[in-house]
Each structure stands twice: as structure tokens, then as C-alpha cells.
Amino acid sequence: MKFCARVGNLTKLRPCRGFAVLAALGTVAFSRFAGAAGTALDVQSGRGTGMAAAVTAMIDDSSAIFYNPAGIAQGKIVDAQVGDSLVAPSVKFTDTQGQSTSTLFKIAAPFQIYESGGITEHLSVGIGVFTPFGLTVPWPSGWEGKSVVTEANLATYDFNPTVAYRIGPLRVGVGLQLVRATVDLKRKIDTPAEVSAELGADTWGAGFNIGAQLEAVAKYLSLGIAYRSAVALDFTGNVHFDNVPPPFQATLRDQLATTSLTSPDVLQMGLASRPVRSLVLDFDLVWYGWSKFHALDVNYPNDASGTLSTSEPKNWSNTVNAHLGGELKVSDGLRLRAGAEYDPSPSPSSTLLPDVPDANRLNLAAGIGYTHPSGFGLDLGYQLLVLFSKTSTVSPPLAGTYGGVGNIIGISVGYRTPPRTTL
């Protein structure tokens, strides 16, 4: 938080702006830089990235553990893949005086590991490890919003064991979420000397996911639905202060800090059609329960002064985003992909701050996949993310406009036996 010293008595402090643990950055803001609504990373495979995550009704490989757990019920096959998503956002803030500041160049690289296999023609099991929420926001150390944030890094690691069953044209799947979350946050505090503050915190949480796919018209039309539950995360960590002047050392001392947040629940519905045998098109609507994100509340249980605990309002709204993607089979081993996504911002202008810079966005995607006859394969996906301008009405000096662009590359290397030869 920013501390303002009263004239003549530097030991009397009052909080001017909360040192919000910003823990919610990852769970409610990470996906903003990765391409999904609020803070959810939906670039969880090379194939999914190249189709703008429009795969709910047709996904049939082990990445279905994230996208729709029903999709792993493919009979007696073994499917495994390892991947990474390289996310490079650039966000620009322009204040009311026309002065602009851009985030520093930094690549986030959330990874994915999936494996699934059929025990029988009907029953399949699998496990996935991936990063469904995460954030990297590196602002310049001396910029005008340094009292709110200079750098924020958050990641959630989801361990997701899954089981799925096929009954005729219907597939159903269910999984358990075991979530590990970590956060590292840096900012500056204005005193007679500039104090650096850094918070590191971590926690565990648990939830579930469930899904279904229905082949409504054989080889022509499929329906899909998937739900991933909210996960409550109670962070505990330590705040470290550097360069603290003597009059402030009794209050700005290394100590315990806590905060709580809840990731949004996510409901997605999809329709996939095969107008010709070699082409599948998928249209998804995805609902995010962002209204759980009311505020960033940070508590300092060992603070005798009672001045450090803060609450920063956010008041996000639920959103629905739309995805359209396609996959064209060129040959038994080669597939081309493309897609687009529109993702509305859940943040009101009145609470928009640089810890979670946000705006409506458009994602344009393209990709390619190749599978060798041996079963080994490579999937590459690319997304251009366009962050439309959005104006914050927060009081100066942080009133202004946010916008920007991002580049996302998804890479997956996998093995499937027997190899896929049809869509």
C-alpha cells in the first residue's frame, strides 16, 4: 500500500492505496493475457490454440482432460502429449495527460502434460497437469503506477485425474482438480526514501470438472457441454521490505500476509458439424462466473499498528465469450486449423487498475498438426490477441486508457496408438 507520512510525525502512517496482495491476479486475471475471459488460460494444447479453443463438442485426444473430459472416451487407444504455450503480451497505459507506459517484454510459458488410455472400449482414464490461470505483468520499476504494482507473477498448477465412459453415441467424463497456486508481487512505497515491497505466497485448493459429448447425427453433428468448478484459494505468505527509513521500520517490517480468492466456475457449450468428411467446424459459448471477484482483501495478522490490512474493490461481472474454429484434414497425417474468439472484459471501468489491466479482446488463431504413421505427432498453434482500448475512471494518477496486443504460440508433441486416421 502507499503510505502517506503526516507532517512532523513520520511514525504516524495512514494507508492511501492498498498493498493488495494481487493474489487474484492469476486466478482472475491471468487468462486475460492468455486469451480467455477474466483470468483463465484456454491455450492448453497446440491443437486447441490453433482452433481458438473451439473444441468442446469435438475434442478427442488427451487434452480433453482440460477442454471436455468426456472426449478421452475413445476406446482402446493410448494418447499422450507434452506441450507449452508461449505467451508474450504487450499492454500500454495512457494517462489523462497523454503520457504512455508499456509493459516490459517478458514471455510466460505455462506447460501442459496429458495422458489418457482406454481400459475397455467403453471405459477410459487419464491425468493432466496444466496451468489454467496465471499472470505475468512486468511494468517499468519507475512508472507512475509503481505504488500499485511493478511486477506480478501468478501461476496455478492443476493436477486433474479423469475418468470417462462411452455409452453408444454418448460420452461422459468427470475429473478431480487438485490446484497448487503461487504468487510473487512487487511494488514501490513512497516514504522519504522509496521502499521496495515484495510478497511471495502459495496455497492449495480442490474442485472438479465434468463433461459430456453426444453424437447427435452420426458423422455429421456433435454436441458438447463441460463444467469446471470454482476453487477457493487461501493464500499465506510473507512480505519483504527493502530500503525502509528508520521512522518506518516498526511498521514496514517483514511479516506474514494472507488473502483469499475464488477462481471462477466455467460452463462451456459447443456444437460441432462436419459439412464434409474432411472438415469439422466447432462453435462454443463459454460462461465465466467472474462475479465472485468482489475485492482484493489483504490481511496482516501480526501488524500491531493496524494500518496495513487493505481492501481494493474489483466488482467484476460474469461474461460469455464466443469461439469459432475449424480443422481440415488434408491427408491422413496432416491437418490445418483456424479460429477466432471474442472475449468481453469482466472489469468495470471504475475499478480497473494496472495490477489486472483488462479490456475487450479479439483472438485470431491458426495452426497445423502432423502425425507420423508411427503415432508420433506435432501440433503448432498461433494466436494474435488484440486488446481493444478501455478507459479506467479510477482517481488520478491511475485514470487512463489500457490497450495492447499479444502473441501466443502453442506447441504440443505427442504419441497416439493406434494413430488417428479419420476425423
Secondary structure, 3 states (H helix, E strand, C coil): CEEEEECCEEEEEEEEECCCCCCHHHHHHHHHHHCCCCCCCCCCCHHHHHCCCCCCCCCCCCCHHHHCHHHHCCCCCEEEEEEEEEEEEEEEEEECCCCEEECCCCCECCEEEEEEEECCCCEEEEEEEECCCEEEEECCCCCCCCCCCCEEEEEEEEEEEEEEEEECCEEEEEEEEEEEEEEEEEEEEECCCEEEEEEEEEEEEEEEEEEEEEEEECCCEEEEEEEECCCEEEEEEEEEEECCCHHHCCCCCCEEEEEEEECCCEEEEEEEEEEECCEEEEEEEEEECHHHCCEEEEECCCCCCCCCCEEEECCCCCEEEEEEEEEEECCCCEEEEEEEEEECCCCCHHHCCCCCCCCCEEEEEEEEEEECCCCEEEEEEEEEEEEEEEEECCCCCCCEEEEEEEEEEEEEEEEEECCCCCC
